[in-house]
Amino acid sequence: MSDKEITCNVLKVFKEQNTRRGKTRIHIIQWGKYAPVLEKREYWYDDEDQEKTGKLKGINSEDLKVILENTEEIEKLLEKKEEG
């Protein structure tokens, strides 16, 4: 069985906040060949200080303000098609 590599392309980070274990980001991200998505996700660091993808997180009122302030740019990035 071969491991499939999933590429991750971060199109824009709108908010980044340090947490106890790492960081939480609100960003537009494109996983592999799939369409871009807006997500709030936790990232953590392993013993070798390598960043690892964590859980999706809920959105609070502060996050909503960031999203509303950037609605036009978010909309354009979500419409972006895969290049190549």
C-alpha positions in Angstrom: 0.0 0.0 0.0 1.4 3.4 -1.0 1.0 6.5 1.1 -0.8 9.3 -0.8 0.6 12.7 -0.3 -2.0 15.4 0.2 -0.7 18.9 -0.6 -1.8 21.9 1.3 -1.8 25.4 -0.2 -2.5 28.2 2.2 -4.0 31.0 0.1 -4.4 33.7 2.9 -4.2 33.8 6.7 -6.7 36.3 8.1 -6.0 35.7 11.8 -3.4 33.8 13.8 -3.5 33.4 17.5 -1.0 31.6 19.8 -2.4 28.9 22.0 -1.0 26.7 24.8 0.1 24.0 22.4 0.6 26.0 19.1 -1.5 28.3 17.0 -5.0 28.7 15.7 -5.6 30.3 12.3 -8.5 31.5 10.3 -7.4 31.0 6.7 -8.4 30.1 3.2 -6.7 26.8 2.4 -6.8 24.4 -0.5 -6.2 20.6 0.2 -4.9 18.8 -2.8 -7.1 19.2 -5.9 -10.2 20.3 -4.0 -11.7 23.7 -4.0 -10.4 26.3 -1.5 -12.2 26.5 1.8 -12.4 29.0 4.7 -11.5 27.3 8.0 -10.4 27.9 11.5 -7.9 25.2 12.5 -5.6 24.5 15.3 -1.9 23.7 14.7 0.4 22.2 17.2 4.1 21.3 17.4 5.7 17.9 18.0 8.9 17.2 19.9 11.1 18.2 16.9 9.2 21.5 16.7 7.5 20.5 13.5 4.1 22.0 12.9 1.2 19.5 12.8 -2.3 19.9 11.6 -4.9 19.8 14.4 -8.6 20.0 14.8 -11.1 22.3 13.2 -12.4 24.9 15.7 -15.7 26.7 16.2 -16.1 30.4 15.3 -16.6 33.0 18.0 -17.8 36.6 17.7 -14.2 37.9 17.3 -13.7 35.5 14.5 -16.9 36.5 12.9 -15.8 40.2 12.9 -12.6 39.2 11.1 -14.6 37.3 8.5 -17.1 40.1 7.9 -14.3 42.6 7.6 -12.7 40.5 4.9 -15.8 39.1 3.1 -14.9 40.5 -0.3 -11.4 39.0 -0.4 -12.6 35.7 1.1 -15.2 35.4 -1.6 -12.6 36.0 -4.3 -10.2 33.4 -2.9 -13.0 30.8 -2.5 -13.8 31.2 -6.2 -10.1 30.5 -7.1 -9.7 27.5 -9.3 -6.8 25.0 -9.2 -3.9 26.2 -11.3 -2.3 24.0 -13.9 
